[in-house]
Amino acid sequence: MNRTWRPTLSVIGASGFPDCKVAGNVLRAETAVKLSVRVPPTVNAGVVERKLKEVLERNPPYGAKVTFECGGDPGNGWESPILAEWLEKSVNTASNAFYNKAAVHMGEGGSIPFMAMLGDQFPKAQFVITGLLGPSSNAHGPNEFLHIEMGKNVTSCVSHILHDFCQQ
């Protein structure tokens, strides 16, 4: 639920803050933060952007001036359609063959604008979205790496699913 259907607000960058080791109890002239907002797949990101701007700029405390600027076009989330019966079976067969376990489905942030665009353009398409996080890896982090065995198994699963698709 938290990864897909509940909205999140994260501070992903900041400037104007002194290092904790030298920070004093003083007011700063300026502080900037970069926020990342993930919205549920069925929420219009443009509406969220306008509301967030309204809320953040409306009545800041102590006479502070708050300015909200969107760093780009807001991206709507995407909700995966229910898998076709053949695809559900193929995914599970492949997972059992290469991982000795049934497939696990999970949400990963409803705000994936690229998938929303593809889903809008191809509304009847079936999607299998996978990634390659091996044990102890950290996507988009300093220890992001390719786990060879995981890579082989993911590639084998996708090949199996494509084979089954061609049989349709």
DSSP file (Angstrom, degrees, kcal/mol; ACC not computed):
  #  RESIDUE AA STRUCTURE BP1 BP2  ACC     N-H-->O    O-->H-N    N-H-->O    O-->H-N    TCO  KAPPA ALPHA  PHI   PSI    X-CA   Y-CA   Z-CA
    1    1 A M    >>>       0   0    0      0, 0.0     5,-1.9     0, 0.0     4,-1.3   0.000 360.0 360.0 360.0 -45.7    0.0    0.0    0.0
    2    2 A N  T 345 +     0   0    0      1,-0.2     4,-0.0     3,-0.2     0, 0.0   0.855 360.0  50.9 -65.7 -34.4    2.7    2.5    0.9
    3    3 A R  T 345S+     0   0    0    104,-0.1   106,-2.6   106,-0.1    -1,-0.2   0.700 130.3   9.5 -78.7 -18.5    4.7    2.0   -2.2
    4    4 A T  T <45S+     0   0    0     -3,-0.6   106,-0.5   105,-0.2    -2,-0.2   0.724 129.3  34.2-126.7 -50.2    1.8    2.4   -4.6
    5    5 A W  T  <5S+     0   0    0     -4,-1.3    -3,-0.2    35,-0.2    -2,-0.1   0.673  99.7  72.5 -97.3 -18.1   -1.4    3.7   -3.3
    6    6 A R  S   <S-     0   0    0     -5,-1.9   104,-0.2    33,-0.1   103,-0.1  -0.839  83.9-119.4 -98.6 134.4   -0.5    6.1   -0.5
    7    7 A P        -     0   0    0      0, 0.0     2,-0.4     0, 0.0    32,-0.2  -0.314  29.0-158.8 -68.0 153.6    1.0    9.4   -1.5
    8    8 A T  E     -A   38   0A   0     30,-2.1    30,-2.0    -5,-0.1     2,-0.4  -0.971  13.4-162.1-132.6 150.5    4.5   10.3   -0.4
    9    9 A L  E     +A   37   0A   0     -2,-0.4     2,-0.4    28,-0.2    28,-0.2  -0.988  18.7 178.3-130.0 120.9    6.4   13.5    0.0
   10   10 A S  E     -A   36   0A   0     26,-2.6    26,-2.7    -2,-0.4     2,-0.7  -0.963  30.2-133.3-126.4 141.0   10.2   13.3    0.2
   11   11 A V  E     +A   35   0A   0     -2,-0.4    24,-0.2    24,-0.2     3,-0.1  -0.847  29.9 171.3 -86.8 116.8   12.9   15.9    0.5
   12   12 A I  E     +     0   0A   0     22,-2.8     2,-0.3    -2,-0.7    23,-0.2   0.430  62.4  13.7-109.8  -1.2   15.5   14.8   -2.1
   13   13 A G  E     -A   34   0A   0     21,-1.1    21,-2.7     2,-0.0     2,-0.3  -0.957  60.0-177.1-166.3 153.1   17.8   17.8   -2.0
   14   14 A A  E     -A   33   0A   0     -2,-0.3     2,-0.3    19,-0.3    19,-0.2  -0.992   2.6-175.4-154.3 148.2   18.5   20.9    0.2
   15   15 A S  E     +A   32   0A   0     17,-2.6    17,-2.3    -2,-0.3    -2,-0.0  -0.975  63.2  48.6-141.0 157.5   20.7   23.9    0.2
   16   16 A G  S    S+     0   0    0      1,-0.3    14,-0.2    -2,-0.3    13,-0.1   0.434  78.2 118.5  94.3   0.2   21.2   26.7    2.6
   17   17 A F        -     0   0    0     15,-0.1    -1,-0.3    11,-0.0     2,-0.1  -0.849  60.0-132.5 -99.4 132.5   21.7   24.4    5.6
   18   18 A P        -     0   0    0      0, 0.0     5,-0.1     0, 0.0     2,-0.0  -0.435  39.2 -86.4 -74.0 159.2   25.0   24.5    7.5
   19   19 A D    >>  -     0   0    0      1,-0.1     3,-1.6    -2,-0.1     4,-1.0  -0.357  38.4-116.4 -61.1 144.9   26.6   21.1    8.3
   20   20 A C  T 34 S+     0   0    0      1,-0.3     3,-0.3     2,-0.2    -1,-0.1   0.809 112.4  61.5 -54.9 -33.2   25.4   19.7   11.6
   21   21 A K  T 34 S+     0   0    0      1,-0.2    -1,-0.3     3,-0.0    -2,-0.0   0.760 118.0  26.7 -68.3 -24.5   28.8   19.9   13.2
   22   22 A V  T <4 S+     0   0    0     -3,-1.6    -1,-0.2     2,-0.1    -2,-0.2   0.343  88.7 127.5-120.2   5.2   28.9   23.7   12.8
   23   23 A A     <  -     0   0    0     -4,-1.0     2,-0.2    -3,-0.3    -6,-0.0  -0.425  38.2-166.5 -69.8 134.8   25.2   24.6   12.9
   24   24 A G        -     0   0    0     -2,-0.2     2,-1.9     2,-0.0    -2,-0.1  -0.663  37.1 -93.0-113.8 172.9   24.2   27.3   15.4
   25   25 A N  S    S+     0   0    0     -2,-0.2     2,-0.3     2,-0.0    -2,-0.0  -0.525  82.5 120.0 -86.5  71.0   20.9   28.5   16.7
   26   26 A V        -     0   0    0     -2,-1.9     2,-0.3     0, 0.0    -2,-0.0  -0.887  66.6-105.3-132.5 161.2   20.5   31.2   14.1
   27   27 A L        -     0   0    0     -2,-0.3     2,-0.3     2,-0.0     3,-0.0  -0.682  33.4-137.0 -85.3 141.7   18.0   32.2   11.4
   28   28 A R        -     0   0    0     -2,-0.3     3,-0.1     1,-0.1   -11,-0.0  -0.731   6.4-138.2 -97.8 149.5   19.1   31.6    7.9
   29   29 A A  S    S+     0   0    0     -2,-0.3     2,-0.3     1,-0.3    -1,-0.1   0.834  85.1   5.6 -73.2 -33.0   18.5   34.1    5.1
   30   30 A E        -     0   0    0    -14,-0.2     2,-0.4     2,-0.0    -1,-0.3  -0.991  57.2-179.4-155.7 141.4   17.5   31.5    2.6
   31   31 A T        -     0   0    0     -2,-0.3     2,-0.4    -3,-0.1   -15,-0.2  -0.995   8.3-167.7-139.8 138.5   16.8   27.7    2.4
   32   32 A A  E     -A   15   0A   0    -17,-2.3   -17,-2.6    -2,-0.4     2,-0.4  -0.984   3.3-173.7-127.2 140.3   15.8   25.7   -0.6
   33   33 A V  E     -A   14   0A   0     -2,-0.4     2,-0.5   -19,-0.2   -19,-0.3  -0.982  17.0-143.2-130.4 146.0   14.5   22.2   -0.7
   34   34 A K  E     -A   13   0A   0    -21,-2.7   -22,-2.8    -2,-0.4   -21,-1.1  -0.940  24.1-160.2-107.1 126.2   13.8   19.9   -3.6
   35   35 A L  E     -A   11   0A   0     -2,-0.5     2,-0.5   -24,-0.2   -24,-0.2  -0.772  12.7-156.3-108.6 149.7   10.7   17.7   -3.1
   36   36 A S  E     -A   10   0A   0    -26,-2.7   -26,-2.6    -2,-0.3     2,-0.5  -0.996  13.5-167.8-121.6 126.7    9.6   14.5   -4.8
   37   37 A V  E     -A    9   0A   0     -2,-0.5     2,-0.5   -28,-0.2   -28,-0.2  -0.961   5.5-166.1-118.3 126.3    5.9   13.7   -4.6
   38   38 A R  E     -A    8   0A   0    -30,-2.0   -30,-2.1    -2,-0.5    71,-0.1  -0.946  11.7-166.1-108.6 131.3    4.5   10.4   -5.6
   39   39 A V        -     0   0    0     -2,-0.5   -33,-0.1   -32,-0.2     6,-0.1  -0.820  30.8 -91.6-114.2 154.6    0.8   10.2   -6.1
   40   40 A P    >   -     0   0    0      0, 0.0     3,-2.0     0, 0.0    37,-0.5  -0.257  45.1-106.2 -59.0 153.8   -1.5    7.2   -6.3
   41   41 A P  T 3  S+     0   0    0      0, 0.0    38,-0.2     0, 0.0    36,-0.1   0.733 117.2  51.0 -57.6 -25.7   -2.1    6.0   -9.9
   42   42 A T  T 3  S+     0   0    0     36,-0.1     2,-0.4   -37,-0.1   -37,-0.0   0.347  89.8  97.5 -97.4   8.1   -5.6    7.4  -10.1
   43   43 A V  S <  S-     0   0    0     -3,-2.0    34,-0.7     4,-0.0     2,-0.6  -0.807  77.2-120.7-101.4 136.8   -4.7   10.9   -9.0
   44   44 A N     >  -     0   0    0     -2,-0.4     4,-1.7     1,-0.2     3,-0.3  -0.645  17.0-154.4 -76.9 117.5   -4.2   13.8  -11.5
   45   45 A A  H  > S+     0   0    0     -2,-0.6     4,-2.5     1,-0.2    -1,-0.2   0.812  91.3  59.1 -65.9 -31.3   -0.6   15.1  -10.8
   46   46 A G  H  > S+     0   0    0      2,-0.2     4,-2.1     1,-0.2    -1,-0.2   0.896 105.7  48.6 -64.1 -39.9   -1.5   18.5  -12.2
   47   47 A V  H  > S+     0   0    0     -3,-0.3     4,-2.3     2,-0.2    -2,-0.2   0.906 111.4  50.5 -64.7 -42.0   -4.2   19.0   -9.6
   48   48 A V  H  X S+     0   0    0     -4,-1.7     4,-2.9     2,-0.2     5,-0.2   0.912 108.5  52.6 -63.0 -43.0   -1.8   17.9   -6.9
   49   49 A E  H  X S+     0   0    0     -4,-2.5     4,-2.3     1,-0.2    -2,-0.2   0.937 111.1  45.9 -59.0 -47.9    0.9   20.4   -8.1
   50   50 A R  H  X S+     0   0    0     -4,-2.1     4,-2.1     1,-0.2    -1,-0.2   0.909 115.1  47.0 -63.1 -41.9   -1.6   23.3   -8.0
   51   51 A K  H  X S+     0   0    0     -4,-2.3     4,-2.7     2,-0.2     5,-0.2   0.899 110.8  51.6 -67.7 -40.8   -2.9   22.3   -4.5
   52   52 A L  H  X S+     0   0    0     -4,-2.9     4,-2.7     2,-0.2     5,-0.2   0.915 110.1  49.3 -62.4 -43.3    0.6   21.8   -3.2
   53   53 A K  H  X S+     0   0    0     -4,-2.3     4,-2.1    -5,-0.2     5,-0.2   0.932 112.3  48.9 -59.6 -46.7    1.6   25.3   -4.4
   54   54 A E  H  X S+     0   0    0     -4,-2.1     4,-1.4     1,-0.2    -2,-0.2   0.928 114.6  44.0 -59.2 -47.8   -1.5   26.8   -2.8
   55   55 A V  H  X S+     0   0    0     -4,-2.7     4,-0.6     1,-0.2    -2,-0.2   0.917 115.8  46.1 -67.3 -44.7   -0.9   25.0    0.6
   56   56 A L  H  < S+     0   0    0     -4,-2.7    -1,-0.2     1,-0.2    -2,-0.2   0.834 120.9  37.1 -70.7 -32.1    2.8   25.8    0.8
   57   57 A E  H  < S+     0   0    0     -4,-2.1     9,-0.2    -5,-0.2    -1,-0.2   0.626  96.8  85.6 -93.6 -13.7    2.5   29.4   -0.2
   58   58 A R  H  < S-     0   0    0     -4,-1.4    -2,-0.1     1,-0.2    -3,-0.1   0.921 108.6  -9.2 -60.6 -55.8   -0.7   30.3    1.6
   59   59 A N     <  -     0   0    0     -4,-0.6    -1,-0.2    -3,-0.0    -2,-0.1  -0.467  69.4-174.3-148.8  67.8    0.3   31.2    5.1
   60   60 A P    >   -     0   0    0      0, 0.0     3,-0.7     0, 0.0    -3,-0.0  -0.336  34.2-102.4 -67.3 150.4    3.9   30.5    6.0
   61   61 A P  G >  S+     0   0    0      0, 0.0     3,-2.0     0, 0.0    -2,-0.0  -0.303  92.6  12.0 -72.8 155.0    4.8   31.1    9.7
   62   62 A Y  G 3  S-     0   0    0      1,-0.3     0, 0.0     2,-0.0     0, 0.0   0.720 125.8 -65.9  57.6  28.4    6.7   34.1   11.0
   63   63 A G  G <  S+     0   0    0     -3,-0.7    -1,-0.3     1,-0.2    -4,-0.0   0.654  86.4 160.2  72.8  14.2    6.4   36.2    7.8
   64   64 A A    <   -     0   0    0     -3,-2.0     2,-0.6     1,-0.1    -1,-0.2  -0.308  38.3-128.9 -65.3 153.3    8.6   33.8    5.8
   65   65 A K        -     0   0    0     -6,-0.1     2,-0.5     2,-0.0    -1,-0.1  -0.935  24.4-169.7-106.8 123.5    8.3   33.9    2.1
   66   66 A V        -     0   0    0     -2,-0.6     2,-0.5    -9,-0.2    -2,-0.0  -0.953   4.3-172.7-116.0 129.6    7.7   30.6    0.4
   67   67 A T        -     0   0    0     -2,-0.5     2,-0.5     2,-0.0    -2,-0.0  -0.987   6.1-160.9-121.8 128.1    7.9   30.1   -3.3
   68   68 A F        +     0   0    0     -2,-0.5     2,-0.4   -15,-0.1   -15,-0.0  -0.934  12.4 175.1-110.6 127.2    6.9   26.8   -5.0
   69   69 A E        -     0   0    0     -2,-0.5     2,-0.4   -16,-0.0    -2,-0.0  -0.999  27.7-131.0-130.9 132.5    8.1   26.0   -8.5
   70   70 A C        -     0   0    0     -2,-0.4     3,-0.0     1,-0.1    -2,-0.0  -0.678  12.5-144.0 -80.9 133.5    7.5   22.8  -10.3
   71   71 A G  S    S-     0   0    0     -2,-0.4     2,-0.3     2,-0.0    -1,-0.1   0.321  71.7 -29.3 -81.1   8.8   10.7   21.4  -11.8
   72   72 A G  S    S-     0   0    0      3,-0.0     3,-0.0     0, 0.0    -2,-0.0  -0.974  98.7 -32.7 167.7-170.1    9.0   20.0  -14.9
   73   73 A D        -     0   0    0     -2,-0.3     2,-0.1     1,-0.1    -2,-0.0  -0.585  64.7-117.8 -74.2 130.4    5.8   18.6  -16.1
   74   74 A P        -     0   0    0      0, 0.0     2,-0.5     0, 0.0   -28,-0.2  -0.462  28.8-139.5 -67.6 141.0    4.0   16.7  -13.4
   75   75 A G        -     0   0    0     -2,-0.1     2,-0.1   -30,-0.1    39,-0.1  -0.887   6.7-133.2-108.7 128.3    3.6   13.0  -14.3
   76   76 A N        -     0   0    0     -2,-0.5    40,-0.3    37,-0.1    41,-0.1  -0.395  26.5-115.9 -71.1 152.8    0.4   11.1  -13.7
   77   77 A G        -     0   0    0    -34,-0.7     2,-0.4   -37,-0.5    34,-0.3  -0.113  23.9-131.3 -77.6-177.3    0.7    7.6  -12.2
   78   78 A W        -     0   0    0     32,-1.7     2,-0.5    31,-0.1   -36,-0.1  -1.000   6.0-153.0-143.6 137.2   -0.3    4.4  -13.8
   79   79 A E        -     0   0    0     -2,-0.4    31,-0.0   -38,-0.2    -2,-0.0  -0.956  26.8-125.1-112.7 121.1   -2.3    1.4  -12.7
   80   80 A S        -     0   0    0     -2,-0.5     3,-0.1     1,-0.1    46,-0.1  -0.382  24.7-121.5 -64.0 134.3   -1.5   -1.9  -14.3
   81   81 A P        -     0   0    0      0, 0.0    46,-0.2     0, 0.0     2,-0.1  -0.355  42.2 -83.4 -68.2 159.4   -4.4   -3.6  -15.9
   82   82 A I        -     0   0    0      1,-0.1     3,-0.1    44,-0.1     2,-0.1  -0.420  55.6-105.4 -62.2 135.9   -5.3   -7.1  -14.7
   83   83 A L        -     0   0    0     -2,-0.1    -1,-0.1     1,-0.1    43,-0.0  -0.365  32.6-109.6 -67.2 141.3   -3.0   -9.6  -16.4
   84   84 A A     >  -     0   0    0      1,-0.1     4,-2.7    -3,-0.1     5,-0.2  -0.326  32.9-109.8 -62.1 152.9   -4.6  -11.8  -19.1
   85   85 A E  H  > S+     0   0    0      1,-0.2     4,-2.2     2,-0.2     5,-0.2   0.898 118.2  50.7 -56.2 -44.8   -5.0  -15.4  -18.1
   86   86 A W  H  > S+     0   0    0      1,-0.2     4,-2.3     2,-0.2    -1,-0.2   0.887 112.4  47.4 -62.2 -38.2   -2.2  -16.6  -20.4
   87   87 A L  H  > S+     0   0    0      2,-0.2     4,-2.9     1,-0.2     5,-0.2   0.904 109.5  51.7 -72.2 -41.1    0.2  -14.0  -19.1
   88   88 A E  H  X S+     0   0    0     -4,-2.7     4,-2.0     1,-0.2    -1,-0.2   0.928 113.6  45.7 -58.4 -44.6   -0.5  -14.7  -15.5
   89   89 A K  H  X S+     0   0    0     -4,-2.2     4,-2.6    -5,-0.2    -2,-0.2   0.912 113.2  49.6 -65.0 -43.2    0.2  -18.4  -16.2
   90   90 A S  H  X S+     0   0    0     -4,-2.3     4,-2.7     2,-0.2     5,-0.2   0.909 109.8  50.4 -63.8 -43.7    3.3  -17.7  -18.2
   91   91 A V  H  X S+     0   0    0     -4,-2.9     4,-2.5     1,-0.2    -1,-0.2   0.922 113.9  45.0 -61.0 -44.9    4.8  -15.4  -15.5
   92   92 A N  H  X S+     0   0    0     -4,-2.0     4,-2.6    -5,-0.2     5,-0.2   0.902 112.7  50.3 -67.8 -40.8    4.2  -18.0  -12.8
   93   93 A T  H  X S+     0   0    0     -4,-2.6     4,-2.2     2,-0.2    -2,-0.2   0.930 113.4  46.3 -62.0 -44.8    5.6  -20.8  -14.9
   94   94 A A  H  X S+     0   0    0     -4,-2.7     4,-2.3     2,-0.2     5,-0.3   0.921 112.3  50.1 -64.1 -44.4    8.7  -18.8  -15.7
   95   95 A S  H  X>S+     0   0    0     -4,-2.5     4,-2.7    -5,-0.2     6,-0.9   0.922 112.4  46.9 -62.0 -44.0    9.2  -17.8  -12.1
   96   96 A N  H  X5S+     0   0    0     -4,-2.6     4,-1.0     4,-0.2    -1,-0.2   0.882 112.7  51.0 -64.0 -37.6    8.8  -21.4  -10.9
   97   97 A A  H  <5S+     0   0    0     -4,-2.2    -2,-0.2    -5,-0.2    -1,-0.2   0.877 124.6  24.8 -68.4 -37.5   11.2  -22.6  -13.6
   98   98 A F  H  <5S+     0   0    0     -4,-2.3    -2,-0.2     3,-0.2    -3,-0.2   0.625 137.2  25.4-108.1 -15.3   14.0  -20.1  -12.8
   99   99 A Y  H  <5S-     0   0    0     -4,-2.7    -3,-0.2    -5,-0.3    -2,-0.1   0.438  91.4-127.4-123.8  -5.1   13.5  -19.1   -9.2
  100  100 A N  S  <<S+     0   0    0     -4,-1.0     2,-0.3    -5,-0.6    -4,-0.2   0.809  81.3  91.4  57.9  31.1   11.7  -22.2   -7.8
  101  101 A K  S    S-     0   0    0     -6,-0.9    -2,-0.3    -9,-0.1    -1,-0.2  -0.988  84.2 -99.7-149.4 151.6    9.0  -19.8   -6.5
  102  102 A A        -     0   0    0     -2,-0.3   -10,-0.1     1,-0.1    -9,-0.1  -0.356  54.5 -89.4 -66.4 154.3    5.7  -18.4   -7.8
  103  103 A A        -     0   0    0    -15,-0.2     2,-0.5     1,-0.0    -1,-0.1  -0.301  37.2-146.0 -64.5 149.3    5.8  -14.9   -9.1
  104  104 A V        -     0   0    0     -3,-0.1     2,-0.4     2,-0.0    -1,-0.0  -0.977   6.6-153.8-119.3 131.1    5.3  -12.0   -6.7
  105  105 A H        +     0   0    0     -2,-0.5     2,-0.3     2,-0.0     0, 0.0  -0.864  20.2 169.6-104.5 138.0    3.6   -8.8   -7.9
  106  106 A M        -     0   0    0     -2,-0.4     2,-0.3  -103,-0.0    -2,-0.0  -0.995  32.5-118.2-145.8 152.0    4.3   -5.6   -6.1
  107  107 A G        -     0   0    0     -2,-0.3     2,-0.2     1,-0.0  -103,-0.1  -0.653  21.5-169.1 -85.6 146.0    3.6   -1.9   -6.6
  108  108 A E        -     0   0    0     -2,-0.3  -104,-0.2     1,-0.2  -105,-0.0  -0.642  61.9 -43.5-137.6  79.2    6.5    0.4   -7.1
  109  109 A G        -     0   0    0   -106,-2.6    -1,-0.2    -2,-0.2  -105,-0.2   0.837  49.0-133.1  67.6 109.9    5.4    4.0   -6.9
  110  110 A G  S    S+     0   0    0   -106,-0.5   -32,-1.7  -107,-0.2     2,-1.7   0.723  91.6  82.9 -65.2 -20.3    2.3    4.9   -8.7
  111  111 A S        +     0   0    0    -34,-0.3    -1,-0.2     1,-0.1   -34,-0.2  -0.526  47.6 132.8 -89.9  73.4    4.0    7.9  -10.2
  112  112 A I    >>  -     0   0    0     -2,-1.7     4,-1.8     1,-0.1     3,-0.8  -0.811  32.6-174.1-118.4  87.9    5.8    6.4  -13.2
  113  113 A P  H 3> S+     0   0    0      0, 0.0     4,-2.5     0, 0.0     5,-0.2   0.807  79.0  60.1 -57.1 -34.2    5.0    8.8  -16.0
  114  114 A F  H 3> S+     0   0    0      1,-0.2     4,-2.3     2,-0.2     5,-0.2   0.917 107.6  45.2 -60.9 -42.6    6.6    6.7  -18.7
  115  115 A M  H <> S+     0   0    0     -3,-0.8     4,-3.1     2,-0.2    -1,-0.2   0.876 110.3  54.6 -69.1 -36.0    4.2    3.8  -17.9
  116  116 A A  H  X S+     0   0    0     -4,-1.8     4,-2.3   -40,-0.3    -2,-0.2   0.919 109.3  48.6 -61.0 -42.2    1.2    6.1  -17.8
  117  117 A M  H  X S+     0   0    0     -4,-2.5     4,-2.2     2,-0.2    -2,-0.2   0.929 114.0  45.0 -63.8 -45.7    2.2    7.4  -21.2
  118  118 A L  H  X S+     0   0    0     -4,-2.3     4,-2.6     1,-0.2    -2,-0.2   0.918 112.6  51.7 -64.1 -42.5    2.5    3.8  -22.6
  119  119 A G  H  < S+     0   0    0     -4,-3.1    -1,-0.2     1,-0.2    -2,-0.2   0.879 111.5  47.2 -61.8 -38.3   -0.7    2.7  -20.9
  120  120 A D  H  < S+     0   0    0     -4,-2.3    -1,-0.2    -5,-0.2    -2,-0.2   0.899 115.6  44.9 -68.1 -40.3   -2.6    5.7  -22.4
  121  121 A Q  H  < S+     0   0    0     -4,-2.2    -2,-0.2     1,-0.3    -1,-0.2   0.822 127.4  28.0 -74.3 -31.6   -1.2    5.0  -25.9
  122  122 A F    ><  +     0   0    0     -4,-2.6     3,-1.7    -5,-0.2    -1,-0.3  -0.613  69.5 168.4-129.9  71.8   -1.8    1.2  -25.7
  123  123 A P  T 3  S+     0   0    0      0, 0.0    -1,-0.1     0, 0.0    -2,-0.1   0.688  78.2  46.8 -65.3 -19.3   -4.8    0.7  -23.4
  124  124 A K  T 3  S+     0   0    0      2,-0.1     2,-0.1   -43,-0.0    -5,-0.1   0.414  88.7 114.4-100.4   1.9   -5.2   -3.0  -24.3
  125  125 A A    <   -     0   0    0     -3,-1.7     2,-0.4    -6,-0.2    -3,-0.1  -0.359  61.3-134.2 -73.8 151.6   -1.6   -3.9  -24.0
  126  126 A Q        -     0   0    0     -2,-0.1     2,-0.4   -46,-0.1    -2,-0.1  -0.863  22.9-157.2-101.2 140.2   -0.3   -6.3  -21.3
  127  127 A F        -     0   0    0     -2,-0.4     2,-0.5   -46,-0.2   -44,-0.0  -0.954  18.9-171.3-124.3 138.4    2.8   -5.2  -19.5
  128  128 A V        -     0   0    0     -2,-0.4     2,-0.6     2,-0.0    -2,-0.0  -0.972  16.8-173.4-121.4 112.9    5.5   -7.1  -17.6
  129  129 A I        +     0   0    0     -2,-0.5     2,-0.3     2,-0.0    -2,-0.0  -0.927  13.1 161.6-111.5 124.0    7.7   -4.7  -15.8
  130  130 A T        -     0   0    0     -2,-0.6     2,-0.3     2,-0.0    -2,-0.0  -0.886  17.9-161.8-137.5 166.6   10.7   -6.0  -14.0
  131  131 A G        -     0   0    0     -2,-0.3     2,-0.2     2,-0.1    23,-0.0  -0.802  24.6-116.4-140.6-177.4   13.9   -4.9  -12.7
  132  132 A L        +     0   0    0     -2,-0.3     2,-0.8     2,-0.0    15,-0.3  -0.545  45.0 148.9-130.5  67.1   17.3   -6.2  -11.6
  133  133 A L        -     0   0    0     -2,-0.2     3,-0.1    13,-0.1    13,-0.1  -0.894  26.3-168.2 -98.9 114.0   17.9   -5.7   -8.0
  134  134 A G    >   -     0   0    0     -2,-0.8     3,-1.9    11,-0.4    11,-0.1  -0.301  42.7 -52.6 -88.7-179.9   20.0   -8.4   -6.6
  135  135 A P  T 3  S+     0   0    0      0, 0.0    -1,-0.2     0, 0.0     3,-0.1  -0.297 124.3   0.6 -55.2 132.1   20.7   -9.2   -3.0
  136  136 A S  T 3  S+     0   0    0      1,-0.2     2,-0.1    -3,-0.1     7,-0.0   0.548  97.9 135.9  66.5  11.6   22.0   -6.2   -1.0
  137  137 A S    <   -     0   0    0     -3,-1.9     2,-0.4     7,-0.0    -1,-0.2  -0.423  44.6-147.8 -86.1 168.3   21.8   -3.9   -4.0
  138  138 A N    >   -     0   0    0      5,-0.4     3,-1.9     3,-0.1     5,-0.2  -0.879  15.9-132.0-141.1 101.1   20.4   -0.4   -3.8
  139  139 A A  T 3  S+     0   0    0     -2,-0.4     4,-0.1     1,-0.3    -6,-0.0  -0.267  90.3   0.5 -58.2 135.5   18.7    1.0   -6.9
  140  140 A H  T 3  S+     0   0    0      1,-0.2    -1,-0.3     2,-0.1     0, 0.0   0.735 114.4 109.8  59.7  25.8   19.8    4.5   -7.9
  141  141 A G  S X  S-     0   0    0     -3,-1.9     3,-1.5     1,-0.0    -1,-0.2  -0.633  87.7 -88.6-123.1-178.8   22.3    4.5   -4.9
  142  142 A P  T 3  S+     0   0    0      0, 0.0    -3,-0.1     0, 0.0    -2,-0.1   0.737 123.5  46.1 -67.1 -22.8   26.0    4.3   -4.4
  143  143 A N  T 3  S+     0   0    0     -5,-0.2    -5,-0.4    -4,-0.1     2,-0.3   0.016  76.1 141.7-109.8  29.8   26.1    0.5   -4.4
  144  144 A E    <   +     0   0    0     -3,-1.5     2,-0.3    -7,-0.2    -5,-0.1  -0.535  25.7 151.9 -68.2 131.8   23.9   -0.1   -7.4
  145  145 A F        -     0   0    0     -2,-0.3     2,-0.6   -13,-0.2   -11,-0.4  -0.959  49.1 -98.4-154.9 168.3   25.3   -3.0   -9.3
  146  146 A L        -     0   0    0     -2,-0.3     2,-0.8   -13,-0.1     3,-0.1  -0.865  27.0-150.2 -98.1 118.5   24.4   -5.9  -11.6
  147  147 A H     >  -     0   0    0     -2,-0.6     4,-2.8   -15,-0.3     5,-0.2  -0.808  10.8-152.5 -88.8 110.2   23.9   -9.2   -9.8
  148  148 A I  H  > S+     0   0    0     -2,-0.8     4,-2.4     1,-0.2     5,-0.2   0.885  89.6  46.4 -56.7 -49.6   24.9  -11.7  -12.5
  149  149 A E  H  > S+     0   0    0      1,-0.2     4,-2.1     2,-0.2    -1,-0.2   0.910 114.4  48.4 -62.6 -41.8   22.8  -14.7  -11.4
  150  150 A M  H  > S+     0   0    0      1,-0.2     4,-2.7     2,-0.2    -1,-0.2   0.913 110.4  52.9 -62.2 -42.1   19.7  -12.5  -10.9
  151  151 A G  H  X S+     0   0    0     -4,-2.8     4,-2.3     1,-0.2    -2,-0.2   0.896 108.3  49.6 -60.5 -42.1   20.3  -11.0  -14.4
  152  152 A K  H  X S+     0   0    0     -4,-2.4     4,-2.3    -5,-0.2    -1,-0.2   0.921 112.9  46.9 -63.2 -43.6   20.4  -14.4  -16.0
  153  153 A N  H  X S+     0   0    0     -4,-2.1     4,-2.5     2,-0.2    -2,-0.2   0.905 112.3  48.7 -67.9 -41.3   17.2  -15.5  -14.3
  154  154 A V  H  X S+     0   0    0     -4,-2.7     4,-2.6     2,-0.2     5,-0.2   0.934 112.8  48.9 -62.7 -45.0   15.3  -12.3  -15.1
  155  155 A T  H  X S+     0   0    0     -4,-2.3     4,-2.3    -5,-0.2    -2,-0.2   0.902 111.7  49.6 -61.2 -41.6   16.5  -12.6  -18.8
  156  156 A S  H  X S+     0   0    0     -4,-2.3     4,-2.3     2,-0.2    -1,-0.2   0.904 110.5  50.1 -64.7 -41.7   15.4  -16.3  -18.9
  157  157 A C  H  X S+     0   0    0     -4,-2.5     4,-2.4     2,-0.2    -2,-0.2   0.936 111.5  47.4 -62.2 -46.5   12.0  -15.4  -17.4
  158  158 A V  H  X S+     0   0    0     -4,-2.6     4,-2.6     1,-0.2    -2,-0.2   0.903 111.2  51.8 -63.6 -40.4   11.4  -12.7  -19.9
  159  159 A S  H  X S+     0   0    0     -4,-2.3     4,-2.2    -5,-0.2    -1,-0.2   0.909 109.6  50.1 -60.9 -42.0   12.5  -15.0  -22.8
  160  160 A H  H  X S+     0   0    0     -4,-2.3     4,-2.4     2,-0.2    -2,-0.2   0.920 111.3  48.0 -61.7 -45.0   10.0  -17.6  -21.5
  161  161 A I  H  X S+     0   0    0     -4,-2.4     4,-2.4     1,-0.2    -2,-0.2   0.904 111.0  50.7 -65.2 -41.6    7.2  -15.1  -21.4
  162  162 A L  H  X S+     0   0    0     -4,-2.6     4,-2.3     2,-0.2    -1,-0.2   0.892 109.1  52.2 -63.8 -38.3    8.0  -13.8  -24.9
  163  163 A H  H  X S+     0   0    0     -4,-2.2     4,-1.1     2,-0.2    -2,-0.2   0.940 110.3  47.5 -60.6 -47.0    8.0  -17.4  -26.2
  164  164 A D  H  X S+     0   0    0     -4,-2.4     4,-0.6     1,-0.2     3,-0.4   0.881 109.2  54.7 -62.5 -37.3    4.6  -17.9  -24.7
  165  165 A F  H >< S+     0   0    0     -4,-2.4     3,-1.4     1,-0.2    -1,-0.2   0.918 104.9  53.1 -61.0 -43.5    3.4  -14.7  -26.2
  166  166 A C  H 3< S+     0   0    0     -4,-2.3    -1,-0.2     1,-0.3    -2,-0.2   0.751 103.2  58.7 -64.5 -23.3    4.5  -15.8  -29.7
  167  167 A Q  H 3<        0   0    0     -4,-1.1    -1,-0.3    -3,-0.4    -2,-0.2   0.634 360.0 360.0 -79.0 -14.3    2.4  -19.0  -29.2
  168  168 A Q    <<        0   0    0     -3,-1.4    -1,-0.2    -4,-0.6    -2,-0.2   0.484 360.0 360.0 -69.8 360.0   -0.8  -16.9  -28.7
